[in-house]
Structures are given as C-alpha cells and as structure tokens.
Amino acid sequence: MQCGAEVCLGHSRRSRLAEQHPILAAVCVQTVHSILSMSAKHASHIQMPVLHQQTQMKAVIKHRRYLGDQFMLAGLDVLQQLSLTFDKSNLPAGNKRPPWHPCLFITSS
C-alpha cells in the first residue's frame, strides 16, 4: 500500500505488519484528505495491493476493501478505478510483473 506520503507496508517486519496496517492506512487517508482539502481541483491516486508470490488472493481482496472503506469513511470519493501502465521495454526479460497497476482515483465528495 502506498500513499502520497510514500508509506509502504513492504518494509515492515511480518510480525508487526498486522499492528501497523491500520496505523499506516490512517496516515495514508489523512494525507490524501489533507491534499484534497486544499483545493476542489486536487485529486489523488492510490496504488492498490496486487497479487504476487508471497500473498494470497484473500489477503489482496481484504486489503483492497479495507483501503476503499477507509477512504469512504473519510468522506472521499473512490468510485473511479484506473490503471497505471508502465513501459517495460528497458527491463530485463525475466521481469514477470504485469505492465499495469490497479489504482483508485480519489476526489473529494
């Protein structure tokens, strides 16, 4: 999970991940809410969790829903979904990541 403050769960120790998840999500929501409150013209995107070898689909869905719920509770509009696309032409052939990443496009309600 990433937000405008570049908070990332990937750097946490697994034993503390469950404890830090709600705190980091709250920081992310607060940061986005502050940015969007500055102007009606501001918008944000949040990169959503994706499935990879070390995660299970159930965890990905749980975390996506959790993030969406937290943004909606903060009064933010999360109805628009988008994908970031990447140019993979300069990456090694062994890079198996897809050339896209799902995101939520967030605006003030």
Steps between C-alpha positions, in 0.01 A plus 500: 500500500634842411371849550610853430727484803675195350395274784563141405409184688766301321777625729337383824593181677233233454441466874415870529312528171159428650556766766625764258249445219216710652743772611662530157161497327383780731810708416439441130133602525585811704769604253273461198213674681727796582620530140147482361375756753741762365309545174195365319733447201726255686479126445704202608564142403576209729678193373308197617651177633568240231539125498856365493679186615505590870133595530170321480198627306298519823753744651509716186120531494488570874756780476340655191161507669651636821663790316184580305295493819741731682491759221119486485478543879713813462240639257712455188374376161666172398260391225745552214752225434794531266819323410850638482685358203875457476746481213681171554720523191812581706445234767665156503310223321463313831285776650159333528308791649206613289538833316214653701401565861140543626424830677217695650449854372396701806321834513309692766135403529 
